[in-house]
Amino acid sequence: QVQLVESGGGLVQPVCSLRLSCAAFGRTFSSYALGWFRQAPGKERGFVASIDGGGGYIYYRGSVKGRFTISRDNAKNTVYLQMNSLRPEDTAVYYCAASAAAMYGSTAYADYGYWGQGTQVTVSS
């Protein structure tokens, strides 16, 4: 079992930055691949970024490449999502997720068995 707790969301203006954090509690953190997903009102939850246990395999959705950076600190049991140059279309609830099965990380919602409660990110002027 892994419990995930996100933090760092908020209201920011376009082109500003935010860093989301997700603290994990439970079994060996480094054995899980981690992902960030987001869900905007009226839309399905979609993949944002993922990272494997060692941090060597990283994937991003196309619209965030070059603006967002996923990283993890296994000593602190924490995964981060640095979001730069934010746009109004990035507005969503952001969820942290953990996968015991996807060794190299995954873009697929179904591969993640553990989810946080979500944190709201609103980008608006």
N, CA, C and O of each residue as an XYZ file, in Angstrom:
500
protein
N       0.834     -1.191      0.000
C       0.000      0.000      0.000
C       0.871      1.243      0.000
O       1.896      1.304      0.679
N       0.452      2.220     -0.763
C       1.137      3.512     -0.815
C       0.078      4.602     -0.682
O      -0.954      4.561     -1.353
N       0.335      5.553      0.168
C      -0.529      6.729      0.273
C       0.198      7.922     -0.310
O       1.384      8.128     -0.053
N      -0.514      8.700     -1.089
C       0.070      9.837     -1.794
C      -0.658     11.111     -1.400
O      -1.887     11.149     -1.353
N       0.110     12.149     -1.119
C      -0.473     13.428     -0.722
C       0.163     14.542     -1.541
O       1.360     14.805     -1.423
N      -0.654     15.201     -2.384
C      -0.158     16.292     -3.212
C      -0.244     17.624     -2.481
O      -1.050     17.806     -1.569
N       0.608     18.549     -2.908
C       0.554     19.918     -2.409
C       1.171     20.844     -3.448
O       1.834     20.399     -4.384
N       0.939     22.140     -3.265
C       1.588     23.125     -4.128
C       0.700     23.769     -5.166
O       1.149     24.656     -5.892
N      -0.552     23.345     -5.257
C      -1.442     23.964     -6.226
C      -1.821     25.379     -5.819
O      -1.508     25.831     -4.717
N      -2.499     26.067     -6.725
C      -2.927     27.421     -6.418
C      -3.371     28.171     -7.651
O      -3.529     27.602     -8.731
N      -3.569     29.467     -7.465
C      -3.988     30.353     -8.553
C      -2.791     31.180     -9.002
O      -2.176     31.872     -8.190
N      -2.458     31.115    -10.285
C      -1.346     31.873    -10.824
C      -1.758     32.522    -12.137
O      -2.723     32.109    -12.779
N      -1.010     33.541    -12.517
C      -1.255     34.200    -13.788
C      -0.540     33.459    -14.909
O       0.433     32.747    -14.661
N      -1.008     33.620    -16.121
C      -0.322     32.998    -17.264
C       1.150     33.380    -17.302
O       1.525     34.479    -16.893
N       1.964     32.487    -17.783
C       3.427     32.503    -17.910
C       4.153     32.385    -16.580
O       5.384     32.370    -16.549
N       3.414     32.302    -15.485
C       4.051     32.091    -14.184
C       4.360     30.612    -13.963
O       4.076     29.772    -14.817
N       4.949     30.304    -12.800
C       5.380     28.943    -12.495
C       4.768     28.456    -11.186
O       4.391     29.241    -10.316
N       4.685     27.134    -11.080
C       4.289     26.464     -9.843
C       5.071     25.176     -9.751
O       5.455     24.593    -10.764
N       5.305     24.733     -8.519
C       5.891     23.416     -8.324
C       4.952     22.595     -7.451
O       4.634     22.970     -6.323
N       4.524     21.486     -7.991
C       3.710     20.550     -7.233
C       4.607     19.511     -6.576
O       5.625     19.104     -7.136
N       4.216     19.095     -5.394
C       4.923     18.033     -4.685
C       3.944     16.922     -4.348
O       2.751     17.161     -4.163
N       4.462     15.711     -4.271
C       3.646     14.573     -3.879
C       4.475     13.710     -2.938
O       5.466     13.103     -3.342
N       4.061     13.666     -1.692
C       4.746     12.875     -0.682
C       4.102     11.498     -0.599
O       2.877     11.369     -0.608
N       4.938     10.479     -0.518
C       4.445      9.100     -0.466
C       4.711      8.494      0.904
O       5.757      8.716      1.514
N       3.754      7.739      1.359
C       3.865      7.064      2.641
C       3.524      5.592      2.422
O       2.518      5.252      1.799
N       4.386      4.734      2.948
C       4.097      3.320      2.805
C       5.339      2.535      2.452
O       6.414      2.738      3.016
N       5.160      1.621      1.491
C       6.229      0.713      1.148
C       7.321      1.403      0.327
O       7.237      2.600      0.052
N       8.330      0.649     -0.057
C       9.542      1.177     -0.685
C       9.221      2.097     -1.856
O       8.724      1.658     -2.893
N       9.510      3.358     -1.675
C       9.150      4.386     -2.651
C       9.846      4.162     -3.973
O       9.228      4.327     -5.025
N      11.105      3.795     -3.951
C      11.884      3.704     -5.185
C      11.457      2.549     -6.079
O      11.876      2.475     -7.234
N      10.641      1.660     -5.569
C      10.187      0.540     -6.391
C       8.973      0.889     -7.252
O       8.531      0.069     -8.056
N       8.432      2.096     -7.091
C       7.251      2.514     -7.837
C       7.612      3.521     -8.922
O       8.403      4.439     -8.704
N       7.024      3.332    -10.080
C       7.015      4.407    -11.068
C       5.931      5.394    -10.648
O       4.921      5.003    -10.063
N       6.139      6.657    -10.945
C       5.220      7.708    -10.517
C       4.759      8.534    -11.712
O       5.491      8.734    -12.681
N       3.539      8.999    -11.608
C       3.003      9.808    -12.693
C       2.188     10.974    -12.175
O       1.701     10.966    -11.045
N       2.052     11.965    -13.018
C       1.142     13.080    -12.787
C       0.078     13.046    -13.878
O       0.384     12.910    -15.063
N      -1.158     13.171    -13.461
C      -2.302     13.266    -14.365
C      -3.067     14.537    -14.017
O      -2.871     15.116    -12.948
N      -3.936     14.965    -14.924
C      -4.753     16.133    -14.620
C      -6.144     15.969    -15.205
O      -6.353     15.261    -16.190
N      -7.083     16.642    -14.570
C      -8.473     16.567    -15.018
C      -9.099     17.946    -14.953
O      -9.243     18.529    -13.879
N      -9.468     18.458    -16.114
C     -10.152     19.735    -16.201
C     -11.663     19.505    -16.123
O     -12.125     18.397    -16.395
N     -12.433     20.517    -15.762
C     -13.888     20.353    -15.667
C     -14.492     19.846    -16.971
O     -14.241     20.403    -18.039
N     -15.283     18.796    -16.877
C     -15.952     18.255    -18.050
C     -15.085     17.382    -18.941
O     -15.524     16.939    -20.002
N     -13.854     17.135    -18.510
C     -12.941     16.328    -19.332
C     -12.461     15.113    -18.554
O     -12.545     15.074    -17.326
N     -11.959     14.128    -19.276
C     -11.409     12.941    -18.648
C     -10.032     13.237    -18.057
O      -9.337     14.161    -18.479
N      -9.666     12.429    -17.074
C      -8.342     12.553    -16.491
C      -7.310     12.127    -17.521
O      -7.439     11.065    -18.130
N      -6.286     12.951    -17.720
C      -5.298     12.674    -18.748
C      -3.874     12.702    -18.232
O      -3.572     13.356    -17.233
N      -3.007     11.988    -18.922
C      -1.598     11.867    -18.560
C      -0.878     13.196    -18.733
O      -1.136     13.937    -19.682
N       0.034     13.490    -17.798
C       0.891     14.667    -17.897
C       2.360     14.265    -18.006
O       3.052     14.674    -18.939
N       2.836     13.463    -17.049
C       4.238     13.081    -17.030
C       4.414     11.846    -16.152
O       3.609     11.583    -15.259
N       5.486     11.091    -16.423
C       5.791      9.932    -15.588
C       7.293      9.775    -15.469
O       8.054     10.267    -16.302
N       7.712      9.075    -14.408
C       9.121      8.842    -14.147
C       9.260      7.470    -13.503
O       8.440      7.093    -12.667
N      10.289      6.721    -13.884
C      10.482      5.393    -13.319
C      11.175      5.494    -11.951
O      11.491      6.589    -11.484
N      11.400      4.352    -11.330
C      11.919      4.342     -9.972
C      13.286      4.995     -9.826
O      13.561      5.656     -8.824
N      14.134      4.810    -10.821
C      15.479      5.365    -10.761
C      15.614      6.746    -11.370
O      16.671      7.369    -11.269
N      14.554      7.231    -12.002
C      14.586      8.553    -12.607
C      15.190      8.597    -14.006
O      15.421      9.679    -14.546
N      15.449      7.430    -14.600
C      16.079      7.413    -15.904
C      15.127      7.398    -17.082
O      15.528      7.712    -18.203
N      13.882      7.044    -16.853
C      12.889      6.988    -17.923
C      11.790      7.993    -17.601
O      11.079      7.861    -16.605
N      11.666      8.983    -18.449
C      10.714     10.071    -18.228
C       9.895     10.283    -19.498
O      10.434     10.272    -20.605
N       8.597     10.476    -19.328
C       7.696     10.731    -20.448
C       6.834     11.951    -20.129
O       6.482     12.199    -18.976
N       6.503     12.711    -21.182
C       5.625     13.877    -21.048
C       4.568     13.847    -22.138
O       4.794     13.326    -23.231
N       3.407     14.416    -21.823
C       2.446     14.653    -22.905
C       2.992     15.798    -23.749
O       3.741     16.643    -23.260
N       2.612     15.814    -25.003
C       3.216     16.749    -25.936
C       3.054     18.211    -25.551
O       3.972     19.010    -25.736
N       1.891     18.563    -25.017
C       1.609     19.972    -24.771
C       2.386     20.562    -23.598
O       2.394     21.779    -23.415
N       3.043     19.710    -22.796
C       3.795     20.230    -21.658
C       5.302     20.083    -21.840
O       6.075     20.588    -21.026
N       5.723     19.402    -22.892
C       7.159     19.231    -23.136
C       7.845     20.584    -23.251
O       7.372     21.489    -23.939
N       8.972     20.696    -22.559
C       9.704     21.956    -22.579
C       9.227     22.962    -21.550
O       9.905     23.959    -21.302
N       8.064     22.718    -20.942
C       7.543     23.630    -19.920
C       7.491     22.973    -18.543
O       7.745     23.632    -17.534
N       7.166     21.688    -18.493
C       7.048     20.956    -17.234
C       8.238     20.023    -17.061
O       8.793     19.519    -18.037
N       8.623     19.800    -15.810
C       9.700     18.864    -15.487
C       9.276     18.006    -14.307
O       8.919     18.521    -13.248
N       9.319     16.694    -14.497
C       9.036     15.760    -13.411
C      10.374     15.294    -12.831
O      11.334     15.059    -13.564
N      10.417     15.167    -11.516
C      11.616     14.672    -10.857
C      11.199     13.969     -9.565
O      10.064     14.101     -9.107
N      12.125     13.233     -8.999
C      11.828     12.549     -7.760
C      13.050     12.541     -6.858
O      14.190     12.550     -7.321
N      12.784     12.522     -5.566
C      13.829     12.412     -4.557
C      13.480     11.196     -3.710
O      12.631     11.270     -2.821
N      14.137     10.081     -3.990
C      13.786      8.847     -3.287
C      14.150      8.906     -1.802
O      13.544      8.204     -0.991
N      15.114      9.720     -1.445
C      15.472      9.860     -0.031
C      14.370     10.568      0.760
O      14.220     10.358      1.964
N      13.606     11.407      0.062
C      12.526     12.149      0.710
C      11.145     11.573      0.386
O      10.125     12.102      0.827
N      11.122     10.486     -0.386
C       9.855      9.871     -0.771
C       8.910     10.878     -1.419
O       7.719     10.923     -1.110
N       9.458     11.671     -2.309
C       8.677     12.751     -2.902
C       8.926     12.835     -4.407
O      10.050     12.656     -4.877
N       7.867     13.107     -5.143
C       7.961     13.385     -6.571
C       7.470     14.808     -6.804
O       6.567     15.285     -6.118
N       8.076     15.476     -7.779
C       7.771     16.876     -8.041
C       7.317     17.062     -9.493
O       7.646     16.273    -10.378
N       6.564     18.115     -9.697
C       6.238     18.540    -11.053
C       6.449     20.048    -11.111
O       5.635     20.822    -10.606
N       7.549     20.450    -11.730
C       7.842     21.865    -11.923
C       7.131     22.322    -13.182
O       7.359     21.778    -14.263
N       6.277     23.313    -13.046
C       5.483     23.785    -14.177
C       5.834     25.237    -14.460
O       5.583     26.119    -13.639
N       6.410     25.473    -15.615
C       6.783     26.816    -16.044
C       5.925     27.263    -17.223
O       5.282     26.451    -17.887
N       5.929     28.555    -17.467
C       5.181     29.126    -18.602
C       3.751     28.602    -18.638
O       3.269     28.154    -19.678
N       3.091     28.664    -17.512
C       1.741     28.109    -17.413
C       0.761     28.849    -18.311
O       0.877     30.055    -18.530
N      -0.200     28.101    -18.820
C      -1.229     28.616    -19.723
C      -2.609     28.377    -19.119
O      -2.764     27.484    -18.287
N      -3.591     29.137    -19.509
C      -4.945     28.889    -18.997
C      -5.416     27.457    -19.235
O      -6.157     26.909    -18.420
N      -5.001     26.857    -20.325
C      -5.422     25.478    -20.625
C      -4.760     24.434    -19.726
O      -5.105     23.254    -19.789
N      -3.817     24.859    -18.894
C      -3.236     23.957    -17.897
C      -4.102     23.878    -16.641
O      -3.821     23.083    -15.745
N      -5.132     24.682    -16.572
C      -6.016     24.675    -15.414
C      -6.692     23.320    -15.261
O      -7.335     22.826    -16.187
N      -6.539     22.723    -14.079
C      -7.087     21.393    -13.828
C      -6.791     21.002    -12.388
O      -6.053     21.685    -11.678
N      -7.380     19.895    -11.979
C      -6.949     19.239    -10.744
C      -5.831     18.276    -11.137
O      -5.990     17.452    -12.038
N      -4.722     18.392    -10.458
C      -3.554     17.560    -10.755
C      -3.461     16.439     -9.719
O      -3.561     16.666     -8.513
N      -3.267     15.217    -10.233
C      -3.209     14.031     -9.389
C      -1.849     13.356     -9.517
O      -1.293     13.242    -10.609
N      -1.342     12.925     -8.405
C      -0.145     12.098     -8.349
C      -0.583     10.641     -8.310
O      -1.589     10.316     -7.679
N       0.166      9.751     -8.983
C      -0.186      8.344     -9.015
C       1.063      7.484     -8.957
O       2.137      7.898     -9.393
N       0.913      6.282     -8.412
C       2.028      5.351     -8.289
C       1.677      4.024     -8.935
O       0.548      3.543     -8.837
N       2.672      3.440     -9.602
C       2.481      2.158    -10.268
C       3.544      1.170     -9.819
O       4.740      1.460     -9.859
N       3.084     -0.011     -9.386
C       4.016     -1.074     -9.026
C       4.328     -1.949    -10.232
O       5.291     -2.715    -10.215
N       3.523     -1.838    -11.272
C       3.631     -2.744    -12.421
C       4.431     -2.165    -13.580
O       5.140     -2.894    -14.275
N       4.319     -0.862    -13.790
C       4.953     -0.241    -14.950
C       6.389      0.127    -14.602
O       6.649      1.217    -14.090
N       7.301     -0.763    -14.873
C       8.679     -0.617    -14.423
C       9.340      0.663    -14.932
O      10.123      1.290    -14.217
N       9.023      1.048    -16.163
C       9.661      2.217    -16.758
C       8.745      3.444    -16.765
O       9.026      4.427    -17.452
N       7.665      3.386    -16.012
C       6.686      4.455    -16.053
C       5.671      4.160    -17.133
O       5.869      3.262    -17.951
N       4.585      4.911    -17.140
C       3.521      4.639    -18.095
C       2.672      5.873    -18.311
O       2.512      6.711    -17.423
N       2.124      5.962    -19.533
C       1.182      7.036    -19.841
C      -0.257      6.604    -19.601
O      -1.177      7.412    -19.730
N      -0.457      5.344    -19.255
C      -1.810      4.773    -19.169
C      -2.385      4.863    -17.765
O      -1.776      4.415    -16.794
N      -3.560      5.448    -17.682
C      -4.256      5.589    -16.403
C      -4.385      4.242    -15.692
O      -4.212      4.164    -14.476
N      -4.684      3.198    -16.435
C      -4.979      1.894    -15.848
C      -3.761      1.229    -15.213
O      -3.912      0.278    -14.446
N      -2.569      1.708    -15.515
C      -1.354      1.109    -14.956
C      -1.060      1.583    -13.538
O      -0.175      1.048    -12.870
N      -1.795      2.576    -13.084
C      -1.529      3.158    -11.774
C      -2.571      2.690    -10.761
O      -3.775      2.854    -10.960
N      -2.080      2.108     -9.679
C      -2.990      1.550     -8.691
C      -3.216      2.423     -7.474
O      -4.108      2.159     -6.668
N      -2.413      3.457     -7.342
C      -2.504      4.321     -6.158
C      -2.583      5.775     -6.617
O      -1.856      6.204     -7.512
N      -3.483      6.518     -5.981
C      -3.742      7.902     -6.389
C      -3.825      8.816     -5.171
O      -4.283      8.414     -4.101
N      -3.373     10.048     -5.357
C      -3.573     11.064     -4.346
C      -4.938     11.699     -4.483
O      -5.731     11.316     -5.343
N      -5.207     12.671     -3.632
C      -6.521     13.302     -3.605
C      -6.648     14.442     -4.606
O      -7.753     14.914     -4.877
N      -5.533     14.881     -5.151
C      -5.550     15.942     -6.150
C      -5.309     17.312     -5.555
O      -5.624     17.569     -4.392
N      -4.743     18.192     -6.374
C      -4.531     19.580     -5.981
C      -4.913     20.473     -7.152
O      -4.550     20.193     -8.294
N      -5.645     21.550     -6.870
C      -6.166     22.418     -7.924
C      -5.104     23.387     -8.405
O      -4.435     24.040     -7.604
N      -4.956     23.474     -9.711
C      -4.106     24.479    -10.344
C      -4.995     25.321    -11.250
O      -5.656     24.795    -12.145
N      -5.007     26.623    -11.015
C      -5.798     27.535    -11.831
C      -4.889     28.591    -12.414
O      -4.178     29.285    -11.687
N      -4.913     28.709    -13.730
C      -4.086     29.687    -14.427
C      -5.031     30.707    -15.050
O      -5.780     30.400    -15.978
N      -4.980     31.907    -14.527
C      -5.921     32.929    -14.980
C      -5.376     34.313    -14.668
O      -4.705     34.518    -13.657
N      -5.672     35.260    -15.551
C      -5.286     36.637    -15.302
C      -6.408     37.390    -14.597
O      -6.264     38.577    -14.301
